[in-house]
Amino acid sequence: MKLLFLTFTLVFFGCKTDDKKTFKLAHGLDTNHPVHKAMLKMTEDLDSLSGGRIKVDIYPNQQLGSERECLELLQLGALDMTKVSVGVMENFAPKMKVLGLPYLFRNKKHTFKVLDSQIGQNLLDEGEQFLLKGLCYYDAGSRSFYTKDIPIRKPEDLEGLKIRVMESATAIEMVKKFGGSPTPISSGELYTALQQGVVDGAENNPPVFYLSGQYEVCKYFSLDEHTVIPDVLVAGTQFWKKLTNQEQLWLKKAVLNSVKYQRDLWANSEKKALESIKKSGVEIIQIEKSSFSKKTNGMYENYKNTDEEIYKLIEKIKEIN
């Protein structure tokens, strides 16, 4: 019912007046988040490049629904663009699950080389058969565990704990490998779930942990950096086809500019977030990552037997220098 209401509202108020076009972009992040700021820059550049003919209205903080709901609205043609995590996108473009595998990337340089390569582009293109056109990747740093009462210093500390994860089969399997109990919950409901003890902890990057206010509830942040899952800017194929060739070029240029801008913003926001949560009394725990990575080795071997295409993709990613 909620999705139908949103569909009617967005279609009814979706707009084009004379030669000017206004499109809608929705996401679930706080307005202080570097990805939101990068998308603001994208819309400003697009307005400038188009001479004011294209305007994009941004709806943050899950105003138009969760990440999954926004992707469904794109498929229906009721929303034009959204930002989602690769972890959610993998439910619509299955090959993208490779980017959510733990300890896949060696470092930040390796991550960017993969995302900026033909491999990254091919994964963005995969969504088109599902009416979702990937436009770019935004840096979302590394995800780590944070908890309310029990500090995580080694994998065994996760045993029996209820850990919030995204709606991602890969994330669910990973937490199970550590002995935890994965619990998918919408990001908008997580703060309350932590407060009420529905879950014992969660996993995300430092800026989200800080900007969401979850540091007020969770006092342990363990830097195991198990996954590097980028965000994806996605357009509905129905929206994309409405654009002329020139408008598509303008949008591509504005998006590319925003990616470069966002990467710089992210580096600064990550540093500030860690400093801020430490000042608030959160214990930041440095982790010996090898003990965690060993626990997840089986996830790679499973693909060798069940999905040869994904396994070959993993090998190609590892070979990139």
C-alpha positions in Angstrom: 0.0 0.0 0.0 2.8 2.4 0.9 4.6 1.7 -2.4 1.4 2.2 -4.4 0.8 5.6 -2.6 4.3 6.7 -3.3 4.0 5.7 -6.9 0.7 7.7 -7.4 2.2 10.7 -5.7 5.4 10.7 -7.7 3.7 10.1 -11.0 1.1 12.8 -10.3 3.6 15.4 -9.3 6.4 14.3 -11.6 7.0 17.1 -13.9 7.9 18.8 -17.1 7.0 22.4 -17.9 7.6 23.8 -21.4 11.3 23.0 -22.3 12.4 22.7 -18.6 12.5 19.3 -16.9 12.5 18.5 -13.2 13.4 15.1 -12.0 13.4 13.5 -8.6 16.3 11.8 -6.7 15.7 10.1 -3.4 18.0 8.5 -0.9 18.2 7.5 2.8 21.2 9.6 4.0 21.6 12.6 6.3 22.0 15.9 4.5 25.5 16.3 6.1 26.7 13.1 4.5 29.4 13.5 1.9 27.4 11.5 -0.7 24.4 13.8 -0.3 26.8 16.8 -0.7 28.2 15.2 -3.9 24.8 14.7 -5.3 24.0 18.3 -4.5 27.1 19.3 -6.6 25.9 17.0 -9.4 22.5 18.7 -9.5 24.1 22.2 -9.5 26.5 21.2 -12.3 23.7 19.7 -14.3 21.7 22.9 -13.9 24.7 24.9 -15.1 25.5 22.6 -18.0 21.9 22.6 -19.2 21.5 26.3 -18.9 18.8 25.8 -16.3 16.8 23.4 -18.5 17.3 20.4 -16.1 16.6 20.6 -12.4 16.8 17.7 -9.9 15.0 17.8 -6.6 16.6 15.7 -3.9 14.6 13.9 -1.2 17.0 12.7 1.6 16.4 10.8 4.9 14.2 8.1 3.4 11.5 10.6 2.6 10.3 8.5 -0.3 11.1 5.1 1.1 13.9 2.7 2.0 16.7 1.9 -0.5 14.8 -1.2 -1.8 11.6 0.8 -2.1 13.3 3.5 -4.1 14.8 0.9 -6.5 11.3 -0.5 -7.0 10.0 3.0 -7.7 12.7 3.4 -10.3 11.6 0.2 -12.0 8.0 1.4 -12.0 9.0 4.8 -13.5 7.7 6.6 -10.5 11.1 7.9 -9.4 14.0 9.0 -11.6 17.2 8.5 -9.6 18.3 7.1 -6.2 21.4 6.3 -4.3 21.7 2.8 -2.8 24.4 0.6 -1.3 25.8 -2.1 -3.5 24.6 -4.5 -0.8 21.0 -3.6 -1.6 21.7 -3.3 -5.4 22.8 -7.0 -5.5 19.2 -8.0 -4.9 18.4 -6.5 -8.3 21.7 -7.0 -10.2 23.1 -10.3 -8.7 26.7 -10.0 -10.0 27.2 -6.9 -7.9 27.3 -9.2 -4.8 31.0 -9.7 -5.7 31.8 -6.2 -4.4 30.3 -7.1 -1.0 32.7 -10.0 -0.3 34.8 -9.5 2.9 38.4 -8.5 2.5 38.2 -8.5 -1.3 40.1 -5.2 -1.7 43.7 -4.7 -0.6 43.5 -1.0 0.0 41.8 2.2 -1.1 44.0 2.4 -4.3 43.0 -1.1 -5.3 39.3 -0.3 -4.6 39.3 2.7 -6.9 41.2 0.9 -9.6 38.6 -1.9 -9.7 35.6 0.5 -9.6 37.1 2.7 -12.3 38.0 -0.3 -14.5 35.9 -2.1 -17.1 34.9 -4.6 -14.4 33.3 -1.8 -12.5 31.5 -0.5 -15.6 30.3 -3.9 -16.5 28.7 -4.3 -13.1 27.0 -1.0 -13.4 25.6 -2.0 -16.8 24.3 -5.3 -15.4 21.4 -3.5 -13.8 19.9 -2.3 -17.1 18.2 -5.7 -17.8 16.4 -5.0 -14.5 15.4 -1.4 -15.6 18.1 0.1 -13.4 21.0 2.0 -15.0 24.0 2.4 -12.8 25.6 5.8 -13.2 28.6 5.8 -10.8 30.1 4.6 -7.6 30.5 6.8 -4.6 33.1 6.0 -1.9 31.5 4.5 1.2 34.7 3.6 3.0 35.1 0.4 5.0 32.5 -1.2 7.1 33.3 -2.3 10.6 31.3 -3.7 13.6 30.0 -1.6 16.5 28.2 -2.8 19.6 26.4 -1.6 22.7 27.7 -3.8 25.5 30.3 -6.3 24.3 33.4 -5.0 22.6 34.5 -7.0 19.5 38.2 -7.7 19.5 38.2 -11.1 17.8 35.7 -13.0 15.7 34.6 -15.2 18.6 33.3 -12.1 20.3 30.5 -12.0 17.7 29.2 -15.4 18.6 25.5 -15.3 19.5 25.2 -11.5 19.0 22.3 -10.1 16.9 24.0 -7.9 14.3 22.0 -5.6 12.0 22.9 -6.1 8.3 21.6 -4.7 5.1 19.1 -6.8 3.0 22.1 -8.5 1.4 22.6 -12.3 1.2 26.4 -11.7 1.2 26.3 -9.6 4.4 24.1 -12.2 6.1 26.4 -15.1 5.2 29.4 -13.1 6.4 28.0 -12.5 9.9 27.1 -16.1 10.1 30.7 -17.0 9.4 31.7 -15.0 12.4 29.1 -16.8 14.5 26.7 -13.9 14.8 23.0 -13.7 14.2 22.4 -11.4 11.1 19.3 -9.3 11.4 18.2 -7.2 8.4 16.7 -3.9 9.5 16.1 -0.7 7.6 18.7 2.0 8.3 15.9 4.4 9.3 14.8 1.9 12.1 18.2 1.0 13.3 18.7 3.6 16.0 15.5 2.6 17.8 16.4 -1.1 17.3 19.7 -0.6 19.1 18.1 1.5 21.9 15.5 -1.2 22.5 17.9 -4.1 22.3 16.3 -5.6 19.2 19.9 -6.0 18.0 23.2 -5.9 19.9 25.1 -4.1 17.3 25.5 -3.3 13.6 28.2 -2.7 10.9 28.8 0.3 8.8 31.4 3.0 8.1 32.4 5.8 10.6 30.6 8.7 9.0 27.2 6.9 9.0 27.8 5.7 12.6 28.5 9.3 13.6 25.9 11.2 11.5 23.1 8.7 12.4 23.7 9.3 16.1 24.2 5.6 16.8 27.4 6.5 18.7 25.0 7.6 21.5 23.9 4.0 21.9 26.9 2.0 20.9 30.1 2.6 22.8 32.4 0.2 21.0 33.6 0.6 17.4 35.9 -2.2 16.2 37.9 -1.3 13.1 38.0 -4.7 11.5 37.1 -3.1 8.1 35.6 -6.3 6.8 34.0 -4.9 3.6 34.4 -2.0 1.2 30.9 -1.7 -0.2 30.5 1.4 -2.4 27.3 3.4 -2.9 25.8 3.5 -6.4 23.9 6.3 -8.1 21.2 4.6 -10.1 18.8 6.0 -12.7 15.6 4.3 -13.9 15.9 3.2 -17.5 12.5 4.9 -18.2 13.9 8.2 -16.9 17.2 7.7 -18.9 15.2 7.2 -22.2 13.4 10.5 -21.6 16.7 12.3 -21.9 18.0 13.5 -25.3 21.6 12.5 -26.3 22.8 15.9 -25.2 21.0 15.7 -21.9 22.6 12.3 -21.2 26.0 13.7 -21.9 25.4 16.6 -19.5 24.3 14.2 -16.8 27.3 11.9 -17.3 29.7 14.9 -17.0 27.9 16.2 -13.9 28.1 12.7 -12.3 31.8 12.3 -13.1 32.6 15.6 -11.5 30.6 14.6 -8.4 32.6 11.4 -8.0 35.9 13.2 -7.9 34.4 15.8 -5.4 32.9 13.1 -3.2 36.1 11.1 -2.8 37.9 14.1 -1.3 34.9 14.8 0.9 34.8 11.3 2.1 38.4 11.2 3.2 37.9 14.2 5.4 34.6 13.1 6.8 35.9 9.7 7.8 38.8 11.3 9.7 36.4 13.8 11.4 33.9 11.1 12.3 36.5 8.9 14.1 37.8 12.0 16.0 34.2 13.0 17.0 33.1 9.5 18.2 36.3 9.1 20.2 35.7 12.5 21.9 32.1 11.3 22.7 33.5 8.4 24.7 33.3 5.6 22.1 36.2 3.1 22.4 37.8 2.7 18.9 39.3 -0.8 18.9 42.1 -1.6 16.5 41.7 -5.2 15.1 44.0 -7.9 13.9 42.3 -8.4 10.6 43.9 -11.7 9.6 41.8 -13.6 12.2 38.6 -12.2 10.7 39.6 -12.7 7.0 40.4 -16.4 7.7 36.9 -16.9 8.9 35.5 -15.8 5.6 37.8 -17.7 3.2 35.1 -20.3 2.7 32.8 -17.7 1.1 35.2 -17.5 -1.9 35.6 -21.3 -2.2 31.8 -21.7 -2.3 31.7 -19.7 -5.5 34.3 -22.0 -7.0 31.7 -24.8 -6.8 28.4 -22.9 -7.2 29.1 -19.9 -9.5 32.1 -20.2 -11.8 31.4 -16.8 -13.3 31.5 -15.0 -10.0 34.6 -16.9 -9.0 36.4 -15.8 -12.2 35.4 -12.3 -11.5 36.9 -12.5 -8.0 40.2 -13.7 -9.5 40.2 -10.8 -12.0 39.6 -8.3 -9.3 42.5 -9.7 -7.2 44.8 -9.5 -10.2 44.3 -5.8 -10.6 47.4 -3.9 -9.4 
